[in-house]
């Protein structure tokens, strides 16, 4: 049913990004829209139709299909569609129909173009191109949330200094924030206060905290940056700065936090690892990887830079363990090559990584050497990786598995067999082993095999077809509820798996392009760039897919960094409820692009125009 102008105005004012416009602009927009109704099953527009404008769902549901007729997403109230075609040449790149009786608001094409041109919130919302944050990697540009410890330890003013000291000891912190019953910050108690005011004056340990604390301490708000903290500490000679908003305690930044931020870097960890004398010492360095992740993400580094630097730490760890194994066992009896696969092979490790590796041995190796020296060698390195935080592979894809510690001729037979008979197991193994990258040893053992295997794989259309089918098993999480399908049950209920349903579908697509185009690059983004350069993807299609991948990978890292800042272990399970409407919309659109490309590849074309 048609809506009145006041109802349209009220609706637009509740939907992002229109809620960011000035009231006069929203009122003007409400007058220039049309209200449309469709019955269930009725076509709204077809592929290549001239689009009348941008469609915004008021009530009901809409299904959007790609150019191959595959369902892309089911959309509900407050979702919009048609923008991609409008921003290209005005023609629909999808088709849409009502899956239930639906009421739509149509923003005419000319009005939409005017909005995008004149209003920054609209421009920013509909610009699906990923742009790295324009931050620097120093205190002058780091926001306070990247530095502070959230949910700091607190106590009441009525507690005794003895109890307060015990709390600090047990938590290994140097201060307690003092709050009242409503959670308002009233003071701060530090180790310095305990030493200078309690011990030095020989006061009773039953003295209440509010008699020893610094009342009304200097604080900063959540909009502060790192240099604000540093300047306040230097000027006032303090070592702790609570972060407060409206009297409510949000977190605290200490001198240790500033030192840690400025000191930790991937280069420092690599240097520390290179000098380590055992796996336990290496583990002391790798335990700081989450801090590197936070610093790099907060500094605005692109996701492929973050994962490359984190992978460099894993590479350095592996090479140091190889050297330590040689020190214990002596030189290798024949040439060998240690290779990484999986995320380490692709240089795409994040804050959550297990180990995937294998050993290529020279064909002159004897069975005794293989089962003796190299079995022990692999055990030392894999055990060391596990100690260093790279846990054993759940699928046993490790050099300690005799199957993955073999002479070169056996490896050649493996690949030849997988290509000749692409059964499900062969597809799974190929998906892992086509991401191999040499880490230490004789690299020549791999070079000829890689070139030969890529050539043989690309020329076997049946193998490529099976690999393509296998690659489509991981699908983006799209559904009716704001376009995002969360996990329905279990430990990670109501979250998105940003690994298996996020980055993995793109990783799988890139691997298919590498096989088809004999692309030697292993990194996902490098594979997509190469596929664009050699014409396997259209420039616009490749651009869309790269932008989608960038946004998904960036969202995953932002989520992991957020967990680390809150003192939690990083994982891949993102709650959509923690995202803004803007972030959810962009993430959904990124998943739609990936699903569109999957559909195109599944149809045997792979061109996204």
C-alpha positions as CSV (number, residue, x, y, z in Angstrom):
1,X,0.0,0.0,0.0
2,X,1.3,3.6,-0.7
3,X,2.9,5.4,2.1
4,X,2.3,9.0,3.0
5,X,5.2,11.5,2.7
6,X,5.6,11.6,6.5
7,X,5.8,7.8,6.7
8,X,8.5,7.7,3.9
9,X,10.4,10.5,5.8
10,X,10.2,8.5,9.0
11,X,11.4,5.4,7.3
12,X,14.3,7.0,5.5
13,X,15.4,8.7,8.7
14,X,15.8,5.3,10.3
15,X,17.9,3.7,7.5
16,X,21.6,4.2,7.1
17,X,23.1,6.2,5.3
18,X,20.1,8.4,4.9
19,X,19.9,9.0,8.6
20,X,23.3,10.8,8.3
21,X,21.8,13.5,6.0
22,X,20.6,16.8,7.3
23,X,16.8,16.8,7.9
24,X,16.1,19.1,5.0
25,X,17.9,16.8,2.6
26,X,16.0,13.7,3.9
27,X,12.7,15.6,3.6
28,X,13.6,16.6,0.0
29,X,14.5,13.0,-0.8
30,X,11.3,11.6,0.7
31,X,9.3,13.8,-1.8
32,X,11.3,12.5,-4.8
33,X,10.8,8.8,-4.1
34,X,8.1,6.4,-5.4
35,X,6.4,3.7,-3.4
36,X,6.0,0.4,-5.3
37,X,4.3,-2.9,-4.5
38,X,4.9,-6.4,-5.9
39,X,3.2,-9.7,-5.3
40,X,5.1,-12.9,-4.4
41,X,6.9,-14.3,-7.5
42,X,6.6,-11.1,-9.5
43,X,9.6,-9.9,-11.4
44,X,11.0,-6.5,-10.2
45,X,13.7,-6.3,-12.9
46,X,15.6,-8.7,-15.2
47,X,19.2,-9.0,-16.1
48,X,20.4,-6.1,-18.4
49,X,17.2,-4.1,-17.9
50,X,17.6,-0.3,-17.7
51,X,17.3,0.3,-14.0
52,X,14.7,2.8,-12.8
53,X,16.6,3.5,-9.7
54,X,17.7,2.2,-6.4
55,X,15.3,-0.1,-4.6
56,X,14.9,0.0,-0.8
57,X,12.7,-2.7,0.9
58,X,10.1,-1.3,3.4
59,X,8.5,-4.6,4.1
60,X,8.4,-8.1,2.5
61,X,11.3,-10.0,0.9
62,X,13.2,-10.0,-2.4
63,X,15.4,-12.6,-4.0
64,X,18.4,-11.4,-6.1
65,X,19.9,-13.7,-8.8
66,X,23.2,-13.5,-10.7
67,X,23.6,-13.6,-14.5
68,X,23.5,-17.4,-14.4
69,X,20.2,-17.6,-12.5
70,X,21.9,-18.7,-9.2
71,X,20.4,-17.2,-6.1
72,X,22.7,-14.5,-4.6
73,X,20.8,-13.3,-1.6
74,X,17.4,-13.0,0.0
75,X,16.8,-9.5,1.3
76,X,14.4,-8.2,3.9
77,X,13.3,-4.7,5.2
78,X,15.9,-1.9,5.1
79,X,18.1,-3.7,2.5
80,X,18.7,-2.0,-0.8
81,X,19.5,-3.5,-4.2
82,X,20.3,-2.4,-7.7
83,X,23.1,0.0,-6.8
84,X,25.9,-2.0,-8.5
85,X,24.2,-1.6,-11.9
86,X,23.4,2.0,-11.3
87,X,27.1,2.8,-10.5
88,X,28.3,1.0,-13.7
89,X,26.2,1.8,-16.7
90,X,22.7,1.9,-15.4
91,X,21.8,-1.6,-16.5
92,X,21.0,-4.4,-14.1
93,X,23.8,-6.9,-13.5
94,X,21.4,-9.1,-11.5
95,X,17.7,-10.0,-11.6
96,X,15.3,-9.5,-8.8
97,X,11.9,-10.8,-7.9
98,X,9.6,-10.7,-4.9
99,X,9.8,-13.8,-2.8
100,X,6.8,-12.5,-0.7
101,X,4.5,-9.6,-1.1
102,X,6.8,-6.6,-0.9
103,X,6.6,-2.9,-0.6
104,X,9.6,-1.0,-2.0
105,X,10.8,2.6,-2.0
106,X,12.3,3.6,-5.4
107,X,14.9,6.3,-5.5
108,X,15.0,7.3,-9.2
109,X,18.3,6.8,-10.9
110,X,18.8,10.6,-11.4
111,X,18.1,11.3,-7.8
112,X,20.4,8.5,-6.7
113,X,23.2,9.9,-8.9
114,X,22.7,13.3,-7.4
115,X,22.9,11.9,-3.8
116,X,26.1,10.0,-4.6
117,X,27.6,13.2,-6.1
118,X,26.6,15.7,-3.4
119,X,26.4,13.9,-0.1
120,X,29.6,12.4,1.4
121,X,27.7,9.8,3.7
122,X,25.9,8.5,0.6
123,X,29.1,8.5,-1.5
124,X,31.0,6.6,1.2
125,X,28.2,4.1,1.8
126,X,27.9,3.1,-1.8
127,X,31.6,3.2,-2.7
128,X,32.4,-0.5,-2.5
129,X,36.1,0.0,-3.3
130,X,38.3,-1.0,-0.4
131,X,40.6,1.7,0.9
132,X,43.2,1.1,3.5
133,X,42.8,3.3,6.6
134,X,45.0,6.4,6.3
135,X,46.8,6.0,9.6
136,X,50.4,5.9,10.4
137,X,52.2,3.4,12.4
138,X,53.2,5.8,15.2
139,X,51.8,7.3,18.3
140,X,50.9,10.5,16.5
141,X,48.1,8.7,14.6
142,X,47.2,5.7,16.7
143,X,43.7,5.9,18.3
144,X,43.4,5.2,22.0
145,X,41.5,2.0,21.6
146,X,44.5,0.4,20.0
147,X,46.6,1.1,23.1
148,X,44.4,0.8,26.1
149,X,43.6,-2.2,28.2
150,X,39.8,-2.5,28.1
151,X,38.0,-3.6,31.3
152,X,40.8,-2.7,33.7
153,X,41.0,-4.1,37.2
154,X,39.0,-2.1,39.7
155,X,38.3,-1.9,43.4
156,X,36.1,0.1,45.7
157,X,37.4,2.9,47.9
158,X,36.3,1.0,51.0
159,X,38.6,-2.0,50.3
160,X,41.9,-2.3,52.3
161,X,45.2,-1.6,50.7
162,X,46.2,-5.2,51.6
163,X,43.3,-6.5,49.5
164,X,44.2,-4.1,46.7
165,X,47.9,-5.1,46.7
166,X,46.8,-8.8,46.5
167,X,44.6,-8.0,43.5
168,X,47.5,-6.3,41.7
169,X,49.9,-9.1,42.5
170,X,47.5,-11.8,41.3
171,X,46.7,-9.9,38.1
172,X,50.3,-8.8,37.6
173,X,49.3,-5.2,37.1
174,X,50.8,-2.0,38.5
175,X,47.5,-0.1,39.3
176,X,43.9,-0.4,40.3
177,X,41.2,2.0,39.1
178,X,38.9,2.9,42.0
179,X,35.1,3.2,41.2
180,X,31.9,3.8,43.1
181,X,28.9,1.6,43.1
182,X,27.7,3.1,39.8
183,X,31.0,2.4,38.1
184,X,32.2,6.0,38.0
185,X,35.9,6.5,38.3
186,X,36.8,8.2,41.7
187,X,40.5,7.5,41.9
188,X,43.6,5.4,41.0
189,X,45.9,3.4,43.3
190,X,49.3,2.4,42.0
191,X,52.3,0.4,43.2
192,X,54.0,3.8,43.8
193,X,51.2,4.8,46.2
194,X,51.6,1.5,48.1
195,X,55.4,2.0,48.4
196,X,55.6,5.7,49.1
197,X,52.4,6.2,51.2
198,X,51.8,2.9,52.9
199,X,55.2,1.2,53.3
200,X,57.3,4.4,53.7
201,X,55.0,5.7,56.4
202,X,54.5,2.3,58.0
203,X,50.7,2.5,57.8
204,X,48.4,-0.4,58.6
205,X,47.6,-2.7,55.7
206,X,43.9,-2.3,56.8
207,X,44.0,1.4,55.7
208,X,41.2,2.0,53.2
209,X,42.1,2.5,49.6
210,X,40.3,5.9,49.4
211,X,42.8,7.3,51.9
212,X,45.8,6.3,49.8
213,X,44.6,6.7,46.2
214,X,45.0,9.6,43.9
215,X,41.6,11.1,43.8
216,X,40.2,12.6,40.6
217,X,43.2,11.4,38.5
218,X,44.0,12.9,35.2
219,X,42.1,11.2,32.4
220,X,41.6,11.2,28.6
221,X,38.6,10.5,26.5
222,X,38.1,7.9,23.8
223,X,38.8,10.3,21.0
224,X,42.4,10.8,22.2
225,X,45.4,9.5,20.2
226,X,48.7,7.9,21.4
227,X,50.6,11.2,21.4
228,X,48.1,12.7,23.8
229,X,48.8,10.0,26.3
230,X,52.6,10.3,25.9
231,X,52.5,14.1,26.3
232,X,50.3,13.9,29.4
233,X,52.6,11.3,31.0
234,X,55.7,13.3,30.2
235,X,54.3,16.7,31.4
236,X,52.6,15.4,34.5
237,X,55.1,12.7,35.3
238,X,52.5,9.9,35.6
239,X,52.6,6.4,34.4
240,X,48.9,5.5,34.2
241,X,46.1,7.3,32.3
242,X,42.5,6.1,32.7
243,X,40.3,6.5,29.6
244,X,36.9,7.9,30.6
245,X,33.7,8.9,28.9
246,X,30.9,10.7,30.8
247,X,32.6,9.6,34.1
248,X,32.4,5.9,33.0
249,X,35.7,4.0,33.0
250,X,36.5,2.5,29.5
251,X,40.1,1.4,29.9
252,X,43.6,2.4,31.0
253,X,46.9,3.1,29.2
254,X,50.2,2.6,31.0
255,X,53.8,3.4,30.2
256,X,54.2,-0.3,29.6
257,X,51.5,-0.2,26.9
258,X,53.3,2.7,25.1
259,X,56.7,0.9,25.4
260,X,55.2,-2.3,24.1
261,X,53.5,-0.6,21.1
262,X,56.7,1.3,20.1
263,X,59.0,-1.7,20.7
264,X,57.3,-4.7,19.2
265,X,57.7,-5.3,15.5
266,X,57.9,-8.2,13.2
267,X,61.6,-7.4,12.5
268,X,62.4,-7.5,16.2
269,X,60.7,-10.9,16.6
270,X,62.5,-12.3,13.6
271,X,65.8,-11.1,15.1
272,X,64.9,-12.6,18.5
273,X,64.0,-15.9,16.9
274,X,67.2,-16.1,14.8
275,X,69.2,-16.0,18.1
276,X,67.0,-18.4,20.1
277,X,68.7,-21.5,21.5
278,X,65.6,-23.7,21.8
279,X,61.9,-23.9,21.0
280,X,60.9,-22.5,24.4
281,X,62.9,-19.3,23.7
282,X,61.3,-19.0,20.3
283,X,57.9,-19.3,22.0
284,X,58.7,-16.2,24.0
285,X,59.0,-14.3,20.8
286,X,56.0,-15.8,19.0
287,X,53.8,-15.2,22.0
288,X,54.1,-11.5,21.0
289,X,52.5,-12.1,17.6
290,X,49.1,-10.8,18.8
291,X,50.7,-7.5,19.8
292,X,52.3,-7.2,16.3
293,X,48.8,-7.9,14.8
294,X,47.2,-5.2,16.8
295,X,50.0,-2.7,16.0
296,X,49.9,-3.4,12.3
297,X,46.1,-3.3,12.1
298,X,45.9,-0.1,14.2
299,X,48.6,1.4,12.0
300,X,46.4,1.0,8.9
301,X,48.6,-1.6,7.2
302,X,46.8,-3.5,4.4
303,X,45.8,-7.0,5.2
304,X,48.2,-8.6,2.7
305,X,51.1,-6.7,4.5
306,X,49.9,-7.8,7.9
307,X,49.7,-11.4,6.9
308,X,53.0,-11.3,5.1
309,X,54.8,-9.9,8.1
310,X,53.2,-12.4,10.4
311,X,54.1,-15.2,8.1
312,X,57.7,-14.0,8.0
313,X,57.8,-14.7,11.7
314,X,56.6,-18.3,11.0
315,X,59.2,-18.7,8.3
316,X,61.9,-17.4,10.6
317,X,60.7,-19.8,13.3
318,X,60.8,-22.8,10.9
319,X,64.3,-21.9,9.6
320,X,65.6,-21.6,13.1
321,X,64.2,-24.9,14.1
322,X,65.7,-26.5,11.0
323,X,69.1,-25.1,12.1
324,X,68.6,-26.3,15.7
325,X,67.7,-29.8,14.4
326,X,70.9,-29.9,12.3
327,X,72.9,-28.9,15.5
328,X,71.4,-31.9,17.3
329,X,71.4,-34.5,14.5
330,X,74.3,-33.3,12.3
331,X,74.2,-32.4,8.5
332,X,71.5,-34.0,6.4
333,X,72.7,-37.2,4.5
334,X,71.1,-36.0,1.2
335,X,69.7,-32.7,0.0
336,X,66.2,-32.0,1.2
337,X,63.6,-29.2,1.0
338,X,61.2,-28.2,3.8
339,X,58.0,-26.7,2.4
340,X,55.0,-24.9,4.0
341,X,51.5,-25.3,2.7
342,X,48.2,-23.8,3.7
343,X,48.1,-20.2,5.0
344,X,51.9,-20.2,5.7
345,X,52.5,-21.4,2.1
346,X,50.3,-18.6,0.8
347,X,51.9,-16.0,3.2
348,X,48.4,-15.4,4.7
349,X,48.8,-16.2,8.3
350,X,46.9,-14.3,10.9
351,X,46.7,-14.4,14.7
352,X,45.3,-18.0,14.4
353,X,47.4,-20.5,12.6
354,X,48.3,-24.2,12.9
355,X,51.2,-25.8,11.0
356,X,51.0,-27.4,7.5
357,X,54.3,-28.7,6.1
358,X,56.1,-31.4,4.2
359,X,59.6,-32.7,3.2
360,X,60.9,-33.3,-0.3
361,X,64.0,-35.6,-0.2
362,X,66.6,-36.2,-2.9
363,X,66.0,-39.5,-4.8
364,X,69.3,-40.8,-3.5
365,X,67.9,-41.1,0.0
366,X,67.9,-44.6,1.5
367,X,65.0,-46.1,3.4
368,X,67.2,-46.1,6.6
369,X,67.9,-42.4,6.2
370,X,64.3,-41.6,5.5
371,X,63.0,-43.5,8.5
372,X,65.9,-42.6,10.7
373,X,67.5,-39.2,10.2
374,X,64.6,-37.4,8.4
375,X,61.9,-38.9,10.7
376,X,63.8,-37.6,13.7
377,X,64.5,-34.3,11.9
378,X,60.8,-33.8,11.1
379,X,59.8,-34.6,14.7
380,X,62.2,-32.0,16.1
381,X,61.0,-29.3,13.8
382,X,57.2,-30.0,14.1
383,X,57.4,-30.4,17.9
384,X,59.3,-27.1,18.0
385,X,56.6,-25.4,15.9
386,X,53.9,-26.8,18.2
387,X,55.8,-25.4,21.2
388,X,56.1,-22.1,19.5
389,X,52.3,-21.8,19.1
390,X,51.9,-23.3,15.6
391,X,49.8,-26.3,16.8
392,X,49.9,-29.7,15.1
393,X,47.7,-29.9,12.0
394,X,44.4,-31.6,12.8
395,X,44.6,-33.3,9.4
396,X,48.1,-34.5,10.0
397,X,49.4,-32.6,7.0
398,X,52.9,-32.5,8.5
399,X,56.4,-33.8,7.7
400,X,56.1,-36.1,10.7
401,X,53.6,-38.1,8.7
402,X,55.7,-40.5,6.6
403,X,53.4,-39.9,3.6
404,X,54.6,-36.3,3.5
405,X,58.3,-37.0,4.0
406,X,59.2,-38.7,0.7
407,X,61.8,-38.7,-2.2
408,X,61.1,-36.3,-5.1
409,X,60.1,-39.2,-7.4
410,X,57.3,-40.2,-5.0
411,X,56.1,-36.6,-4.8
412,X,55.9,-36.5,-8.6
413,X,53.8,-39.7,-8.6
414,X,51.5,-38.1,-6.0
415,X,50.8,-35.1,-8.2
416,X,50.5,-37.3,-11.4
417,X,48.0,-39.6,-9.6
418,X,45.9,-36.7,-8.2
419,X,45.6,-35.2,-11.6
420,X,44.9,-38.4,-13.4
421,X,42.3,-39.6,-11.0
422,X,40.7,-36.6,-9.3
423,X,38.6,-38.3,-6.6
424,X,37.5,-36.4,-3.5
425,X,40.6,-37.2,-1.6
426,X,42.8,-36.2,-4.5
427,X,40.9,-32.9,-4.7
428,X,41.4,-32.2,-1.0
429,X,45.1,-33.0,-1.1
430,X,45.6,-31.0,-4.3
431,X,43.9,-28.0,-2.6
432,X,46.6,-28.1,0.1
433,X,49.6,-29.1,-1.9
434,X,49.1,-26.6,-4.7
435,X,49.9,-24.0,-2.1
436,X,53.4,-25.2,-1.4
437,X,56.2,-22.8,-0.8
438,X,59.9,-23.6,0.0
439,X,61.1,-22.5,3.4
440,X,64.5,-24.1,3.9
441,X,66.8,-26.5,2.1
442,X,67.5,-27.1,-1.7
443,X,64.8,-25.1,-3.5
444,X,65.7,-26.7,-6.8
445,X,63.9,-29.9,-5.7
446,X,60.6,-28.0,-6.2
447,X,61.1,-25.7,-9.1
448,X,60.8,-28.2,-12.0
449,X,58.0,-30.1,-10.2
450,X,55.9,-27.0,-9.8
451,X,56.2,-26.0,-13.4
452,X,55.5,-29.6,-14.6
453,X,52.5,-30.0,-12.3
454,X,50.9,-26.7,-13.3
455,X,51.2,-27.5,-16.9
456,X,49.8,-31.0,-16.5
457,X,46.9,-29.8,-14.3
458,X,45.9,-27.0,-16.7
459,X,45.8,-29.4,-19.6
460,X,43.5,-31.9,-17.9
461,X,40.1,-30.4,-18.2
462,X,38.5,-33.2,-16.0
463,X,40.9,-32.5,-13.2
464,X,40.2,-28.7,-13.4
465,X,36.5,-29.4,-13.5
466,X,36.7,-31.5,-10.3
467,X,38.8,-28.9,-8.6
468,X,36.4,-26.2,-9.6
469,X,33.5,-28.2,-8.2
470,X,35.4,-28.8,-5.0
471,X,36.3,-25.1,-4.7
472,X,32.6,-24.2,-4.6
473,X,31.9,-26.2,-1.4
474,X,32.8,-23.2,0.8
475,X,30.1,-20.6,0.2
476,X,29.7,-17.0,1.5
477,X,27.3,-16.6,4.4
478,X,24.3,-14.9,2.7
479,X,20.7,-15.2,3.9
480,X,17.6,-13.2,4.6
481,X,18.5,-11.6,7.9
482,X,20.3,-8.4,6.7
483,X,21.8,-10.6,4.1
484,X,24.2,-12.5,6.4
485,X,23.8,-16.2,7.5
486,X,25.3,-16.9,10.9
487,X,26.2,-20.2,12.4
488,X,23.0,-21.7,13.8
489,X,24.2,-23.8,16.8
490,X,27.2,-24.8,18.9
491,X,30.0,-22.8,20.5
492,X,30.0,-20.2,17.7
493,X,26.3,-19.7,17.3
494,X,25.2,-16.4,15.8
495,X,28.6,-15.6,14.3
496,X,30.1,-15.6,10.8
497,X,33.1,-17.9,10.1
498,X,35.4,-15.3,8.5
499,X,37.8,-18.1,7.5
500,X,35.8,-20.9,6.0
501,X,32.9,-18.8,4.7
502,X,34.9,-15.6,4.3
503,X,38.4,-15.7,2.9
504,X,38.5,-19.4,1.9
505,X,36.0,-19.1,-1.0
506,X,38.3,-16.5,-2.5
507,X,41.4,-18.5,-1.8
508,X,39.7,-21.5,-3.6
509,X,38.8,-19.3,-6.6
510,X,42.3,-17.9,-6.9
511,X,43.7,-21.4,-6.8
512,X,41.5,-22.4,-9.8
513,X,42.7,-19.5,-11.8
514,X,46.3,-20.4,-10.9
515,X,45.7,-24.0,-12.2
516,X,44.0,-22.8,-15.4
517,X,46.5,-20.1,-16.1
518,X,49.7,-21.9,-14.9
519,X,50.3,-19.1,-12.5
520,X,53.2,-19.9,-10.2
521,X,52.3,-17.4,-7.5
522,X,50.9,-18.9,-4.3
523,X,49.6,-15.9,-2.5
524,X,45.8,-15.4,-3.2
525,X,46.0,-11.7,-4.1
526,X,49.0,-12.3,-6.3
527,X,47.1,-15.1,-8.1
528,X,44.1,-12.8,-8.7
529,X,46.4,-10.0,-10.0
530,X,48.0,-12.4,-12.4
531,X,44.7,-13.8,-13.5
532,X,43.6,-10.2,-14.3
533,X,46.8,-9.5,-16.1
534,X,46.6,-12.6,-18.4
535,X,42.9,-12.0,-19.2
536,X,41.3,-14.8,-17.2
537,X,39.1,-12.3,-15.6
538,X,37.8,-9.0,-17.0
539,X,39.3,-5.9,-15.4
540,X,36.0,-4.9,-13.8
541,X,35.3,-8.4,-12.5
542,X,38.8,-8.8,-11.1
543,X,38.6,-5.3,-9.5
544,X,35.3,-6.3,-7.9
545,X,36.6,-9.6,-6.6
546,X,39.9,-8.0,-5.3
547,X,37.9,-5.3,-3.5
548,X,35.6,-7.9,-2.0
549,X,38.5,-10.0,-0.8
550,X,40.3,-7.0,0.7
551,X,37.2,-6.0,2.7
552,X,36.5,-9.6,3.9
553,X,40.2,-10.1,4.9
554,X,40.4,-6.7,6.5
555,X,37.2,-7.3,8.5
556,X,38.7,-10.6,9.7
557,X,41.9,-8.9,10.9
558,X,40.0,-6.1,12.6
559,X,37.9,-8.6,14.5
560,X,41.1,-10.5,15.7
561,X,42.8,-7.3,16.7
562,X,39.7,-6.2,18.6
563,X,39.7,-9.5,20.6
564,X,43.4,-9.1,21.4
565,X,42.9,-5.6,22.7
566,X,40.2,-7.0,25.0
567,X,42.7,-9.5,26.4
568,X,41.1,-12.5,24.5
569,X,42.6,-15.0,22.1
570,X,42.1,-14.1,18.4
571,X,39.6,-16.2,16.4
572,X,37.7,-16.2,13.1
573,X,34.2,-15.9,14.4
574,X,32.7,-12.5,14.0
575,X,29.3,-11.4,15.5
576,X,27.4,-9.3,12.9
577,X,25.7,-7.5,15.8
578,X,29.0,-5.9,16.6
579,X,29.0,-4.2,13.1
580,X,27.3,-1.0,12.1
581,X,24.7,-1.0,9.4
582,X,27.3,0.5,7.1
583,X,29.8,-2.3,7.8
584,X,27.2,-5.0,7.5
585,X,26.0,-3.7,4.2
586,X,29.5,-3.5,2.7
587,X,30.4,-7.0,4.0
588,X,27.2,-8.4,2.6
589,X,27.9,-6.8,-0.8
590,X,31.5,-8.3,-0.7
591,X,30.0,-11.7,-0.1
592,X,27.6,-11.2,-3.0
593,X,30.5,-10.4,-5.4
594,X,32.3,-13.6,-4.3
595,X,29.1,-15.7,-4.8
596,X,28.6,-14.1,-8.2
597,X,32.1,-15.1,-9.2
598,X,31.6,-18.6,-7.8
599,X,28.5,-18.9,-10.0
600,X,30.4,-17.7,-13.1
601,X,33.3,-20.2,-12.4
602,X,30.7,-23.0,-11.8
603,X,29.2,-22.2,-15.2
604,X,32.7,-22.6,-16.8
605,X,33.3,-19.0,-17.7
606,X,34.9,-17.1,-14.8
607,X,34.5,-13.8,-16.5
608,X,32.7,-11.2,-14.3
609,X,32.0,-8.1,-16.4
